[in-house]
Amino acid sequence: MFYYQAICTVHNFASNLFVNRHSAVKSALAHRSKVPGPHQMKILKVFIPQSSIEVRSEDII
């Protein structure tokens, strides 16, 4: 599966993983508006194969 993540190398910021790019861009813009100073923002497209996803806990609701 592909996920998108916003990062700022100047502030060591890394967002959560998002299913769509638009959400990662919104996270990057939120970081930029909250933290003053220069930024070096990137949007990463991350591939995580289904075979490497490991369930560590499960809650029944």
C-alpha distance matrix in Angstrom:
0.0 3.8 6.6 10.3 13.2 16.9 19.3 23.0 24.5 28.0 27.4 24.7 22.7 18.9 17.4 14.9 11.2 10.9 8.7 11.2 13.2 16.4 16.1 15.6 18.7 20.6 20.0 21.3 24.3 25.1 25.2 27.4 29.7 30.2 30.8 33.7 34.1 32.2 28.4 26.0 22.8 19.6 16.2 13.5 10.2 8.2 5.7 5.4 5.9 6.7 10.2 10.5 9.9 13.6 15.4 18.4 20.3 20.7 23.0 24.8 25.8
3.8 0.0 3.8 6.9 10.2 13.7 16.2 19.9 21.4 24.9 24.6 22.2 20.1 16.5 15.0 13.1 9.4 8.8 7.0 8.6 9.9 13.4 13.4 12.5 15.3 17.6 17.2 18.0 21.0 22.2 22.3 24.1 26.6 27.3 27.8 30.6 30.8 28.8 25.0 22.6 19.3 16.0 12.6 10.0 6.6 5.5 4.6 6.4 8.4 10.1 13.3 13.0 12.4 16.0 17.8 20.4 22.3 22.8 24.9 26.9 27.6
6.6 3.8 0.0 3.8 6.8 10.4 13.1 16.9 18.8 22.1 21.5 19.1 16.7 13.1 11.3 9.5 5.8 5.3 5.0 6.8 7.8 11.1 10.3 9.2 12.4 14.4 13.6 14.7 17.7 18.6 18.7 20.8 23.2 23.7 24.3 27.2 27.6 25.8 22.1 20.0 16.6 13.7 10.2 8.1 5.8 5.0 6.4 7.7 10.7 12.2 15.3 14.1 13.0 16.1 17.5 19.6 21.2 21.9 23.7 25.9 26.3
10.3 6.9 3.8 0.0 3.8 6.9 10.0 13.6 15.8 18.9 18.5 16.6 14.0 10.8 9.0 8.4 5.6 5.0 6.3 6.3 5.5 8.7 8.1 5.9 8.9 11.3 10.5 11.1 14.2 15.4 15.4 17.2 19.7 20.5 21.0 23.7 24.1 22.2 18.5 16.5 13.0 10.2 6.6 5.5 4.7 5.9 8.8 10.8 14.1 15.9 18.8 17.3 16.2 19.1 20.4 22.1 23.6 24.4 25.9 28.2 28.4
13.2 10.2 6.8 3.8 0.0 3.8 6.5 10.2 12.5 15.5 14.8 12.9 10.2 7.0 5.7 6.2 5.1 6.3 9.1 9.3 7.9 10.2 8.7 5.4 8.4 10.5 8.6 8.8 12.3 13.2 12.5 14.5 17.2 17.6 17.7 20.5 20.9 19.2 15.5 13.8 10.4 8.2 5.6 5.1 6.7 7.3 10.8 12.4 16.1 18.0 20.5 18.3 17.2 19.7 20.8 21.9 23.4 24.7 26.1 28.8 28.9
16.9 13.7 10.4 6.9 3.8 0.0 3.8 7.0 10.0 12.5 11.9 10.7 7.9 5.9 5.3 7.8 8.2 9.1 12.1 11.4 9.0 10.3 9.1 5.3 6.7 8.8 6.7 5.5 9.3 10.4 9.2 10.9 13.9 14.4 14.3 16.9 17.2 15.5 11.8 10.4 7.0 5.8 4.6 6.3 9.2 10.6 14.3 16.1 19.8 21.7 24.2 21.9 20.8 23.0 24.1 24.8 26.3 27.6 28.7 31.4 31.3
19.3 16.2 13.1 10.0 6.5 3.8 0.0 3.8 6.3 9.0 8.7 7.3 5.3 4.4 6.4 9.5 10.6 12.4 15.5 15.1 12.7 14.0 12.8 9.1 9.9 11.8 9.2 7.2 10.8 11.7 9.3 10.6 14.1 14.2 13.1 15.4 15.2 13.4 9.7 8.1 5.6 5.3 6.4 7.6 11.1 12.0 15.8 17.4 21.2 23.5 25.5 22.8 22.1 24.0 25.3 25.7 27.3 29.1 30.4 33.4 33.5
23.0 19.9 16.9 13.6 10.2 7.0 3.8 0.0 3.8 5.5 5.7 5.8 5.0 6.7 9.0 12.6 14.2 15.8 19.0 18.3 15.6 16.4 15.4 11.8 11.7 13.3 10.8 7.9 10.7 11.7 8.5 8.9 12.6 12.6 10.7 12.4 11.7 9.8 6.3 5.3 4.5 6.4 9.0 10.7 14.4 15.6 19.3 21.1 24.8 27.2 29.0 26.2 25.6 27.4 28.6 28.7 30.3 32.2 33.4 36.4 36.4
24.5 21.4 18.8 15.8 12.5 10.0 6.3 3.8 0.0 3.8 5.6 5.1 6.7 8.6 11.8 15.1 16.5 18.6 21.6 21.2 18.5 19.7 18.8 15.1 15.2 17.0 14.5 11.7 14.4 15.3 12.0 12.1 15.7 15.5 12.9 14.1 12.6 10.4 7.5 5.7 6.8 8.1 11.2 12.1 15.8 16.6 20.1 21.8 25.5 28.1 29.6 26.6 26.4 28.1 29.7 29.6 31.6 33.8 35.2 38.4 38.7
28.0 24.9 22.1 18.9 15.5 12.5 9.0 5.5 3.8 0.0 3.8 5.9 7.8 10.8 13.8 17.4 19.3 21.2 24.5 23.8 21.0 21.7 20.7 17.3 16.8 18.1 15.6 12.7 14.6 15.2 11.7 11.1 14.4 14.0 10.8 11.2 9.4 7.5 5.8 5.9 8.3 10.8 14.0 15.5 19.3 20.2 23.8 25.5 29.1 31.7 33.1 30.1 29.8 31.2 32.6 32.2 34.0 36.2 37.4 40.6 40.6
27.4 24.6 21.5 18.5 14.8 11.9 8.7 5.7 5.6 3.8 0.0 3.8 5.3 9.0 11.8 15.3 17.8 19.9 23.5 23.1 20.8 21.3 19.6 16.4 16.4 17.0 14.1 11.8 13.8 13.5 9.7 10.2 13.1 11.7 8.7 10.2 9.6 9.1 7.5 8.5 9.6 12.1 14.6 16.0 19.7 20.2 23.8 24.9 28.7 30.8 32.3 29.2 28.4 29.6 30.6 29.9 31.4 33.6 34.6 37.8 37.8
24.7 22.2 19.1 16.6 12.9 10.7 7.3 5.8 5.1 5.9 3.8 0.0 3.8 6.6 10.1 13.2 15.5 18.1 21.6 21.8 19.8 20.8 19.0 15.6 16.4 17.4 14.1 12.3 15.1 14.8 11.2 12.5 15.6 14.1 11.7 13.8 13.4 12.5 10.2 9.9 10.2 11.6 13.6 14.1 17.6 17.5 20.9 21.8 25.4 27.6 28.9 25.6 25.0 26.1 27.3 26.6 28.4 30.7 32.0 35.3 35.6
22.7 20.1 16.7 14.0 10.2 7.9 5.3 5.0 6.7 7.8 5.3 3.8 0.0 3.8 6.6 10.0 12.6 14.9 18.5 18.7 16.8 17.5 15.4 12.3 13.3 13.9 10.4 9.1 12.1 11.5 8.1 10.3 13.1 11.8 10.3 13.1 13.5 12.8 10.0 10.1 9.0 10.3 11.6 12.6 15.8 16.0 19.5 20.4 24.1 26.0 27.7 24.6 23.6 24.8 25.6 25.2 26.6 28.6 29.6 32.8 32.8
18.9 16.5 13.1 10.8 7.0 5.9 4.4 6.7 8.6 10.8 9.0 6.6 3.8 0.0 3.8 6.8 9.0 11.6 15.2 15.7 14.3 15.5 13.2 10.0 12.0 12.9 9.4 9.0 12.5 12.1 9.6 12.2 15.0 14.1 13.3 16.3 16.8 15.9 12.6 11.8 9.8 9.7 9.8 10.0 12.8 12.6 16.0 16.7 20.5 22.2 24.0 21.1 19.9 21.3 22.3 22.1 23.7 25.6 26.8 29.9 30.1
17.4 15.0 11.3 9.0 5.7 5.3 6.4 9.0 11.8 13.8 11.8 10.1 6.6 3.8 0.0 3.8 6.5 8.5 12.3 12.9 11.9 12.7 10.0 7.4 9.9 10.2 6.7 7.7 11.1 10.3 9.0 12.1 14.3 13.6 13.9 17.2 18.3 17.6 14.3 13.8 11.0 10.7 9.7 10.2 12.3 12.3 15.5 16.1 19.8 21.1 23.4 20.7 19.0 20.5 21.0 21.1 22.2 23.7 24.6 27.5 27.4
14.9 13.1 9.5 8.4 6.2 7.8 9.5 12.6 15.1 17.4 15.3 13.2 10.0 6.8 3.8 0.0 3.8 6.3 10.0 11.5 11.7 12.9 9.7 8.1 11.5 11.6 8.6 10.6 13.7 12.8 12.2 15.4 17.3 16.5 17.2 20.7 22.0 21.3 18.0 17.3 14.4 13.4 11.5 11.2 12.2 11.4 14.0 13.9 17.4 18.2 20.6 18.1 16.0 17.3 17.6 17.9 18.9 20.1 21.1 23.9 23.9
11.2 9.4 5.8 5.6 5.1 8.2 10.6 14.2 16.5 19.3 17.8 15.5 12.6 9.0 6.5 3.8 0.0 3.8 6.9 9.0 9.7 11.6 9.1 7.6 11.4 12.3 10.2 12.0 15.2 15.0 14.8 17.6 19.7 19.5 20.2 23.4 24.4 23.3 19.7 18.4 15.1 13.3 10.6 9.4 9.4 8.4 10.6 10.7 14.1 15.0 17.7 15.6 13.6 15.7 16.3 17.5 18.7 19.7 21.1 23.7 23.9
10.9 8.8 5.3 5.0 6.3 9.1 12.4 15.8 18.6 21.2 19.9 18.1 14.9 11.6 8.5 6.3 3.8 0.0 3.8 5.5 7.0 8.6 6.3 6.1 9.8 10.5 9.6 11.8 14.4 14.6 15.2 17.8 19.5 19.8 21.1 24.2 25.3 24.2 20.7 19.5 15.9 13.9 10.7 10.3 9.5 9.6 11.5 12.1 15.2 15.8 19.0 17.5 15.4 17.7 18.1 19.7 20.4 20.8 21.8 24.0 23.8
8.7 7.0 5.0 6.3 9.1 12.1 15.5 19.0 21.6 24.5 23.5 21.6 18.5 15.2 12.3 10.0 6.9 3.8 0.0 3.8 7.0 8.9 7.8 8.6 11.7 12.7 12.7 14.8 17.1 17.6 18.6 20.9 22.6 23.2 24.5 27.6 28.6 27.3 23.7 22.2 18.5 16.1 12.5 11.8 9.8 10.0 10.9 11.6 13.9 14.2 17.7 17.1 15.0 17.7 18.1 20.4 21.1 21.0 22.1 23.8 23.7
11.2 8.6 6.8 6.3 9.3 11.4 15.1 18.3 21.2 23.8 23.1 21.8 18.7 15.7 12.9 11.5 9.0 5.5 3.8 0.0 3.8 5.5 5.8 7.1 9.2 10.5 11.5 13.2 15.0 16.2 17.6 19.3 20.9 22.1 23.5 26.3 27.2 25.7 22.2 20.7 17.0 14.7 11.0 11.2 9.6 11.1 12.6 14.2 16.6 17.3 20.9 20.3 18.6 21.4 21.9 24.1 24.8 24.7 25.6 27.2 26.7
13.2 9.9 7.8 5.5 7.9 9.0 12.7 15.6 18.5 21.0 20.8 19.8 16.8 14.3 11.9 11.7 9.7 7.0 7.0 3.8 0.0 3.8 5.5 5.2 6.3 8.7 9.9 10.6 12.5 14.3 15.5 16.6 18.6 20.2 21.3 23.7 24.3 22.5 19.0 17.4 13.7 11.4 7.9 8.9 8.2 10.8 13.1 15.4 18.2 19.6 22.9 22.0 20.6 23.6 24.4 26.3 27.3 27.5 28.5 30.4 29.9
16.4 13.4 11.1 8.7 10.2 10.3 14.0 16.4 19.7 21.7 21.3 20.8 17.5 15.5 12.7 12.9 11.6 8.6 8.9 5.5 3.8 0.0 3.8 5.5 5.1 6.3 8.7 9.9 10.6 12.4 14.4 15.3 16.6 18.5 20.2 22.5 23.5 22.1 18.9 18.0 14.3 13.0 10.0 12.0 11.8 14.4 16.8 18.8 21.6 22.6 26.1 25.1 23.4 26.1 26.5 28.2 28.8 28.8 29.3 30.9 30.0
16.1 13.4 10.3 8.1 8.7 9.1 12.8 15.4 18.8 20.7 19.6 19.0 15.4 13.2 10.0 9.7 9.1 6.3 7.8 5.8 5.5 3.8 0.0 3.8 5.4 5.0 6.3 8.7 9.9 10.5 12.5 14.3 15.4 16.6 18.4 21.3 22.6 21.7 18.5 17.9 14.2 13.2 10.4 12.1 12.3 14.0 16.5 17.9 20.9 21.7 25.0 23.7 21.7 23.9 24.0 25.4 25.8 25.8 26.2 28.0 27.0
15.6 12.5 9.2 5.9 5.4 5.3 9.1 11.8 15.1 17.3 16.4 15.6 12.3 10.0 7.4 8.1 7.6 6.1 8.6 7.1 5.2 5.5 3.8 0.0 3.8 5.4 5.0 6.2 8.7 9.8 10.6 12.4 14.4 15.4 16.6 19.3 20.2 18.9 15.5 14.6 10.8 9.6 6.9 8.7 9.8 11.6 14.7 16.4 19.8 21.1 24.1 22.5 20.8 23.2 23.8 24.9 25.8 26.4 27.1 29.3 28.8
18.7 15.3 12.4 8.9 8.4 6.7 9.9 11.7 15.2 16.8 16.4 16.4 13.3 12.0 9.9 11.5 11.4 9.8 11.7 9.2 6.3 5.1 5.4 3.8 0.0 3.8 5.4 5.0 6.2 8.6 9.9 10.5 12.4 14.3 15.5 17.7 18.4 17.0 13.8 13.2 9.5 9.0 7.1 10.2 11.7 14.3 17.5 19.7 23.0 24.5 27.6 26.0 24.5 27.0 27.6 28.7 29.5 30.1 30.7 32.8 32.0
20.6 17.6 14.4 11.3 10.5 8.8 11.8 13.3 17.0 18.1 17.0 17.4 13.9 12.9 10.2 11.6 12.3 10.5 12.7 10.5 8.7 6.3 5.0 5.4 3.8 0.0 3.8 5.4 5.1 6.2 8.7 9.8 10.6 12.3 14.4 16.8 18.3 17.7 14.9 15.2 11.8 12.1 10.6 13.5 14.9 17.0 20.1 21.7 25.0 26.1 29.3 27.6 25.7 27.8 27.9 28.8 29.1 29.5 29.6 31.6 30.4
20.0 17.2 13.6 10.5 8.6 6.7 9.2 10.8 14.5 15.6 14.1 14.1 10.4 9.4 6.7 8.6 10.2 9.6 12.7 11.5 9.9 8.7 6.3 5.0 5.4 3.8 0.0 3.8 5.4 5.1 6.2 8.6 10.0 10.6 12.3 15.3 16.9 16.4 13.5 13.8 10.6 11.1 9.9 12.4 14.3 15.8 19.0 20.3 23.8 25.0 27.8 25.8 23.8 25.7 25.8 26.3 26.8 27.5 27.7 30.1 29.2
21.3 18.0 14.7 11.1 8.8 5.5 7.2 7.9 11.7 12.7 11.8 12.3 9.1 9.0 7.7 10.6 12.0 11.8 14.8 13.2 10.6 9.9 8.7 6.2 5.0 5.4 3.8 0.0 3.8 5.4 5.2 6.2 8.7 10.0 10.7 13.1 14.1 13.0 9.9 10.1 7.0 8.2 8.1 11.2 13.8 15.8 19.4 21.2 24.8 26.4 29.1 26.9 25.5 27.5 28.0 28.6 29.4 30.4 30.9 33.4 32.7
24.3 21.0 17.7 14.2 12.3 9.3 10.8 10.7 14.4 14.6 13.8 15.1 12.1 12.5 11.1 13.7 15.2 14.4 17.1 15.0 12.5 10.6 9.9 8.7 6.2 5.1 5.4 3.8 0.0 3.8 5.4 5.0 6.2 8.7 10.1 12.1 13.4 12.9 10.6 11.7 9.1 11.0 11.1 14.6 17.0 19.2 22.7 24.6 28.1 29.6 32.5 30.5 28.8 30.8 31.1 31.6 32.2 32.9 33.1 35.4 34.3
25.1 22.2 18.6 15.4 13.2 10.4 11.7 11.7 15.3 15.2 13.5 14.8 11.5 12.1 10.3 12.8 15.0 14.6 17.6 16.2 14.3 12.4 10.5 9.8 8.6 6.2 5.1 5.4 3.8 0.0 3.8 5.4 5.2 6.2 8.7 11.4 13.7 14.1 12.1 13.8 11.5 13.5 13.5 16.4 18.8 20.5 23.9 25.2 28.8 29.9 32.7 30.5 28.6 30.1 30.0 30.2 30.4 31.1 31.0 33.3 32.1
25.2 22.3 18.7 15.4 12.5 9.2 9.3 8.5 12.0 11.7 9.7 11.2 8.1 9.6 9.0 12.2 14.8 15.2 18.6 17.6 15.5 14.4 12.5 10.6 9.9 8.7 6.2 5.2 5.4 3.8 0.0 3.8 5.5 5.2 6.0 9.2 11.1 11.4 9.3 11.1 9.4 11.9 12.7 15.4 18.3 19.7 23.3 24.5 28.3 29.7 32.2 29.6 28.0 29.4 29.6 29.5 30.1 31.2 31.4 34.0 33.2
27.4 24.1 20.8 17.2 14.5 10.9 10.6 8.9 12.1 11.1 10.2 12.5 10.3 12.2 12.1 15.4 17.6 17.8 20.9 19.3 16.6 15.3 14.3 12.4 10.5 9.8 8.6 6.2 5.0 5.4 3.8 0.0 3.8 5.6 5.6 7.2 8.6 8.7 7.1 9.6 8.5 11.7 13.2 16.4 19.5 21.4 25.1 26.8 30.6 32.3 34.8 32.3 30.9 32.6 33.0 33.0 33.7 34.9 35.1 37.7 36.8
29.7 26.6 23.2 19.7 17.2 13.9 14.1 12.6 15.7 14.4 13.1 15.6 13.1 15.0 14.3 17.3 19.7 19.5 22.6 20.9 18.6 16.6 15.4 14.4 12.4 10.6 10.0 8.7 6.2 5.2 5.5 3.8 0.0 3.8 5.9 7.2 9.8 11.0 10.4 13.2 12.3 15.3 16.4 19.7 22.5 24.4 28.0 29.6 33.2 34.6 37.3 34.9 33.2 34.6 34.7 34.6 34.9 35.8 35.7 38.0 36.8
30.2 27.3 23.7 20.5 17.6 14.4 14.2 12.6 15.5 14.0 11.7 14.1 11.8 14.1 13.6 16.5 19.5 19.8 23.2 22.1 20.2 18.5 16.6 15.4 14.3 12.3 10.6 10.0 8.7 6.2 5.2 5.6 3.8 0.0 3.8 6.6 9.9 11.9 11.4 14.3 13.6 16.6 17.8 20.6 23.5 24.8 28.4 29.5 33.2 34.5 36.9 34.3 32.4 33.5 33.4 32.9 33.1 34.2 34.0 36.5 35.3
30.8 27.8 24.3 21.0 17.7 14.3 13.1 10.7 12.9 10.8 8.7 11.7 10.3 13.3 13.9 17.2 20.2 21.1 24.5 23.5 21.3 20.2 18.4 16.6 15.5 14.4 12.3 10.7 10.1 8.7 6.0 5.6 5.9 3.8 0.0 3.8 6.7 8.9 8.8 12.1 12.2 15.6 17.4 20.1 23.4 24.6 28.3 29.5 33.3 34.9 37.1 34.2 32.7 33.8 34.0 33.4 34.0 35.5 35.6 38.4 37.5
33.7 30.6 27.2 23.7 20.5 16.9 15.4 12.4 14.1 11.2 10.2 13.8 13.1 16.3 17.2 20.7 23.4 24.2 27.6 26.3 23.7 22.5 21.3 19.3 17.7 16.8 15.3 13.1 12.1 11.4 9.2 7.2 7.2 6.6 3.8 0.0 3.8 7.0 8.6 12.3 13.3 17.0 19.4 22.2 25.7 27.2 31.0 32.5 36.2 38.1 40.2 37.4 36.0 37.3 37.6 37.0 37.8 39.3 39.4 42.2 41.3
34.1 30.8 27.6 24.1 20.9 17.2 15.2 11.7 12.6 9.4 9.6 13.4 13.5 16.8 18.3 22.0 24.4 25.3 28.6 27.2 24.3 23.5 22.6 20.2 18.4 18.3 16.9 14.1 13.4 13.7 11.1 8.6 9.8 9.9 6.7 3.8 0.0 3.8 6.6 10.3 12.3 16.1 19.0 21.8 25.4 27.1 30.8 32.6 36.4 38.5 40.5 37.7 36.7 38.1 38.8 38.4 39.4 41.1 41.5 44.4 43.7
32.2 28.8 25.8 22.2 19.2 15.5 13.4 9.8 10.4 7.5 9.1 12.5 12.8 15.9 17.6 21.3 23.3 24.2 27.3 25.7 22.5 22.1 21.7 18.9 17.0 17.7 16.4 13.0 12.9 14.1 11.4 8.7 11.0 11.9 8.9 7.0 3.8 0.0 3.8 7.0 9.6 13.3 16.6 19.3 23.0 24.9 28.6 30.7 34.4 36.8 38.8 36.0 35.4 37.1 38.1 37.9 39.2 41.0 41.7 44.6 44.1
28.4 25.0 22.1 18.5 15.5 11.8 9.7 6.3 7.5 5.8 7.5 10.2 10.0 12.6 14.3 18.0 19.7 20.7 23.7 22.2 19.0 18.9 18.5 15.5 13.8 14.9 13.5 9.9 10.6 12.1 9.3 7.1 10.4 11.4 8.8 8.6 6.6 3.8 0.0 3.8 5.9 9.6 12.8 15.5 19.2 21.1 24.9 27.0 30.7 33.1 35.1 32.4 31.8 33.6 34.8 34.8 36.2 37.9 38.8 41.6 41.3
26.0 22.6 20.0 16.5 13.8 10.4 8.1 5.3 5.7 5.9 8.5 9.9 10.1 11.8 13.8 17.3 18.4 19.5 22.2 20.7 17.4 18.0 17.9 14.6 13.2 15.2 13.8 10.1 11.7 13.8 11.1 9.6 13.2 14.3 12.1 12.3 10.3 7.0 3.8 0.0 3.8 6.7 10.4 12.8 16.4 18.4 22.1 24.5 28.1 30.7 32.7 30.1 29.8 31.9 33.4 33.6 35.4 37.1 38.3 41.2 41.1
22.8 19.3 16.6 13.0 10.4 7.0 5.6 4.5 6.8 8.3 9.6 10.2 9.0 9.8 11.0 14.4 15.1 15.9 18.5 17.0 13.7 14.3 14.2 10.8 9.5 11.8 10.6 7.0 9.1 11.5 9.4 8.5 12.3 13.6 12.2 13.3 12.3 9.6 5.9 3.8 0.0 3.8 7.0 9.8 13.4 15.6 19.3 21.7 25.3 27.8 30.0 27.6 27.1 29.3 30.7 31.2 32.8 34.3 35.4 38.2 38.0
19.6 16.0 13.7 10.2 8.2 5.8 5.3 6.4 8.1 10.8 12.1 11.6 10.3 9.7 10.7 13.4 13.3 13.9 16.1 14.7 11.4 13.0 13.2 9.6 9.0 12.1 11.1 8.2 11.0 13.5 11.9 11.7 15.3 16.6 15.6 17.0 16.1 13.3 9.6 6.7 3.8 0.0 3.8 6.3 9.8 12.2 15.9 18.5 22.0 24.7 26.9 24.7 24.4 27.0 28.6 29.4 31.2 32.8 34.2 36.9 36.9
16.2 12.6 10.2 6.6 5.6 4.6 6.4 9.0 11.2 14.0 14.6 13.6 11.6 9.8 9.7 11.5 10.6 10.7 12.5 11.0 7.9 10.0 10.4 6.9 7.1 10.6 9.9 8.1 11.1 13.5 12.7 13.2 16.4 17.8 17.4 19.4 19.0 16.6 12.8 10.4 7.0 3.8 0.0 3.8 6.7 9.5 13.1 15.8 19.2 21.7 24.2 22.3 21.8 24.6 26.1 27.3 29.0 30.2 31.6 34.2 34.2
13.5 10.0 8.1 5.5 5.1 6.3 7.6 10.7 12.1 15.5 16.0 14.1 12.6 10.0 10.2 11.2 9.4 10.3 11.8 11.2 8.9 12.0 12.1 8.7 10.2 13.5 12.4 11.2 14.6 16.4 15.4 16.4 19.7 20.6 20.1 22.2 21.8 19.3 15.5 12.8 9.8 6.3 3.8 0.0 3.8 6.0 9.6 12.4 15.8 18.5 20.8 18.9 18.8 21.7 23.6 24.9 27.0 28.4 30.2 32.8 33.2
10.2 6.6 5.8 4.7 6.7 9.2 11.1 14.4 15.8 19.3 19.7 17.6 15.8 12.8 12.3 12.2 9.4 9.5 9.8 9.6 8.2 11.8 12.3 9.8 11.7 14.9 14.3 13.8 17.0 18.8 18.3 19.5 22.5 23.5 23.4 25.7 25.4 23.0 19.2 16.4 13.4 9.8 6.7 3.8 0.0 3.8 6.7 10.0 13.0 15.7 18.2 16.8 16.8 20.1 22.1 24.0 26.0 27.2 29.1 31.5 32.0
8.2 5.5 5.0 5.9 7.3 10.6 12.0 15.6 16.6 20.2 20.2 17.5 16.0 12.6 12.3 11.4 8.4 9.6 10.0 11.1 10.8 14.4 14.0 11.6 14.3 17.0 15.8 15.8 19.2 20.5 19.7 21.4 24.4 24.8 24.6 27.2 27.1 24.9 21.1 18.4 15.6 12.2 9.5 6.0 3.8 0.0 3.8 6.5 9.8 12.6 14.8 13.2 13.3 16.5 18.8 20.7 23.0 24.4 26.6 29.2 30.0
5.7 4.6 6.4 8.8 10.8 14.3 15.8 19.3 20.1 23.8 23.8 20.9 19.5 16.0 15.5 14.0 10.6 11.5 10.9 12.6 13.1 16.8 16.5 14.7 17.5 20.1 19.0 19.4 22.7 23.9 23.3 25.1 28.0 28.4 28.3 31.0 30.8 28.6 24.9 22.1 19.3 15.9 13.1 9.6 6.7 3.8 0.0 3.8 6.4 9.5 11.6 10.6 11.2 14.8 17.4 19.7 22.2 23.5 26.0 28.4 29.6
5.4 6.4 7.7 10.8 12.4 16.1 17.4 21.1 21.8 25.5 24.9 21.8 20.4 16.7 16.1 13.9 10.7 12.1 11.6 14.2 15.4 18.8 17.9 16.4 19.7 21.7 20.3 21.2 24.6 25.2 24.5 26.8 29.6 29.5 29.5 32.5 32.6 30.7 27.0 24.5 21.7 18.5 15.8 12.4 10.0 6.5 3.8 0.0 3.8 6.5 8.4 7.0 7.4 11.0 13.7 16.2 18.8 20.1 23.0 25.4 26.9
5.9 8.4 10.7 14.1 16.1 19.8 21.2 24.8 25.5 29.1 28.7 25.4 24.1 20.5 19.8 17.4 14.1 15.2 13.9 16.6 18.2 21.6 20.9 19.8 23.0 25.0 23.8 24.8 28.1 28.8 28.3 30.6 33.2 33.2 33.3 36.2 36.4 34.4 30.7 28.1 25.3 22.0 19.2 15.8 13.0 9.8 6.4 3.8 0.0 3.8 5.3 5.6 7.0 10.7 13.6 16.5 19.2 20.3 23.4 25.5 27.3
6.7 10.1 12.2 15.9 18.0 21.7 23.5 27.2 28.1 31.7 30.8 27.6 26.0 22.2 21.1 18.2 15.0 15.8 14.2 17.3 19.6 22.6 21.7 21.1 24.5 26.1 25.0 26.4 29.6 29.9 29.7 32.3 34.6 34.5 34.9 38.1 38.5 36.8 33.1 30.7 27.8 24.7 21.7 18.5 15.7 12.6 9.5 6.5 3.8 0.0 3.8 5.5 5.5 8.9 11.2 14.6 16.9 17.6 20.6 22.4 24.3
10.2 13.3 15.3 18.8 20.5 24.2 25.5 29.0 29.6 33.1 32.3 28.9 27.7 24.0 23.4 20.6 17.7 19.0 17.7 20.9 22.9 26.1 25.0 24.1 27.6 29.3 27.8 29.1 32.5 32.7 32.2 34.8 37.3 36.9 37.1 40.2 40.5 38.8 35.1 32.7 30.0 26.9 24.2 20.8 18.2 14.8 11.6 8.4 5.3 3.8 0.0 3.8 5.7 8.2 11.2 14.3 17.0 18.1 21.5 23.4 25.9
10.5 13.0 14.1 17.3 18.3 21.9 22.8 26.2 26.6 30.1 29.2 25.6 24.6 21.1 20.7 18.1 15.6 17.5 17.1 20.3 22.0 25.1 23.7 22.5 26.0 27.6 25.8 26.9 30.5 30.5 29.6 32.3 34.9 34.3 34.2 37.4 37.7 36.0 32.4 30.1 27.6 24.7 22.3 18.9 16.8 13.2 10.6 7.0 5.6 5.5 3.8 0.0 3.8 6.2 9.8 12.3 15.4 17.2 20.7 23.1 25.5
9.9 12.4 13.0 16.2 17.2 20.8 22.1 25.6 26.4 29.8 28.4 25.0 23.6 19.9 19.0 16.0 13.6 15.4 15.0 18.6 20.6 23.4 21.7 20.8 24.5 25.7 23.8 25.5 28.8 28.6 28.0 30.9 33.2 32.4 32.7 36.0 36.7 35.4 31.8 29.8 27.1 24.4 21.8 18.8 16.8 13.3 11.2 7.4 7.0 5.5 5.7 3.8 0.0 3.8 6.7 9.6 12.3 13.8 17.1 19.6 21.8
13.6 16.0 16.1 19.1 19.7 23.0 24.0 27.4 28.1 31.2 29.6 26.1 24.8 21.3 20.5 17.3 15.7 17.7 17.7 21.4 23.6 26.1 23.9 23.2 27.0 27.8 25.7 27.5 30.8 30.1 29.4 32.6 34.6 33.5 33.8 37.3 38.1 37.1 33.6 31.9 29.3 27.0 24.6 21.7 20.1 16.5 14.8 11.0 10.7 8.9 8.2 6.2 3.8 0.0 3.8 6.2 9.3 11.3 14.9 17.5 20.2
15.4 17.8 17.5 20.4 20.8 24.1 25.3 28.6 29.7 32.6 30.6 27.3 25.6 22.3 21.0 17.6 16.3 18.1 18.1 21.9 24.4 26.5 24.0 23.8 27.6 27.9 25.8 28.0 31.1 30.0 29.6 33.0 34.7 33.4 34.0 37.6 38.8 38.1 34.8 33.4 30.7 28.6 26.1 23.6 22.1 18.8 17.4 13.7 13.6 11.2 11.2 9.8 6.7 3.8 0.0 3.8 5.8 7.5 11.1 13.8 16.5
18.4 20.4 19.6 22.1 21.9 24.8 25.7 28.7 29.6 32.2 29.9 26.6 25.2 22.1 21.1 17.9 17.5 19.7 20.4 24.1 26.3 28.2 25.4 24.9 28.7 28.8 26.3 28.6 31.6 30.2 29.5 33.0 34.6 32.9 33.4 37.0 38.4 37.9 34.8 33.6 31.2 29.4 27.3 24.9 24.0 20.7 19.7 16.2 16.5 14.6 14.3 12.3 9.6 6.2 3.8 0.0 3.8 7.1 10.5 13.7 16.5
20.3 22.3 21.2 23.6 23.4 26.3 27.3 30.3 31.6 34.0 31.4 28.4 26.6 23.7 22.2 18.9 18.7 20.4 21.1 24.8 27.3 28.8 25.8 25.8 29.5 29.1 26.8 29.4 32.2 30.4 30.1 33.7 34.9 33.1 34.0 37.8 39.4 39.2 36.2 35.4 32.8 31.2 29.0 27.0 26.0 23.0 22.2 18.8 19.2 16.9 17.0 15.4 12.3 9.3 5.8 3.8 0.0 3.8 6.8 10.2 13.0
20.7 22.8 21.9 24.4 24.7 27.6 29.1 32.2 33.8 36.2 33.6 30.7 28.6 25.6 23.7 20.1 19.7 20.8 21.0 24.7 27.5 28.8 25.8 26.4 30.1 29.5 27.5 30.4 32.9 31.1 31.2 34.9 35.8 34.2 35.5 39.3 41.1 41.0 37.9 37.1 34.3 32.8 30.2 28.4 27.2 24.4 23.5 20.1 20.3 17.6 18.1 17.2 13.8 11.3 7.5 7.1 3.8 0.0 3.8 6.7 9.7
23.0 24.9 23.7 25.9 26.1 28.7 30.4 33.4 35.2 37.4 34.6 32.0 29.6 26.8 24.6 21.1 21.1 21.8 22.1 25.6 28.5 29.3 26.2 27.1 30.7 29.6 27.7 30.9 33.1 31.0 31.4 35.1 35.7 34.0 35.6 39.4 41.5 41.7 38.8 38.3 35.4 34.2 31.6 30.2 29.1 26.6 26.0 23.0 23.4 20.6 21.5 20.7 17.1 14.9 11.1 10.5 6.8 3.8 0.0 3.8 6.2
24.8 26.9 25.9 28.2 28.8 31.4 33.4 36.4 38.4 40.6 37.8 35.3 32.8 29.9 27.5 23.9 23.7 24.0 23.8 27.2 30.4 30.9 28.0 29.3 32.8 31.6 30.1 33.4 35.4 33.3 34.0 37.7 38.0 36.5 38.4 42.2 44.4 44.6 41.6 41.2 38.2 36.9 34.2 32.8 31.5 29.2 28.4 25.4 25.5 22.4 23.4 23.1 19.6 17.5 13.8 13.7 10.2 6.7 3.8 0.0 3.8
25.8 27.6 26.3 28.4 28.9 31.3 33.5 36.4 38.7 40.6 37.8 35.6 32.8 30.1 27.4 23.9 23.9 23.8 23.7 26.7 29.9 30.0 27.0 28.8 32.0 30.4 29.2 32.7 34.3 32.1 33.2 36.8 36.8 35.3 37.5 41.3 43.7 44.1 41.3 41.1 38.0 36.9 34.2 33.2 32.0 30.0 29.6 26.9 27.3 24.3 25.9 25.5 21.8 20.2 16.5 16.5 13.0 9.7 6.2 3.8 0.0
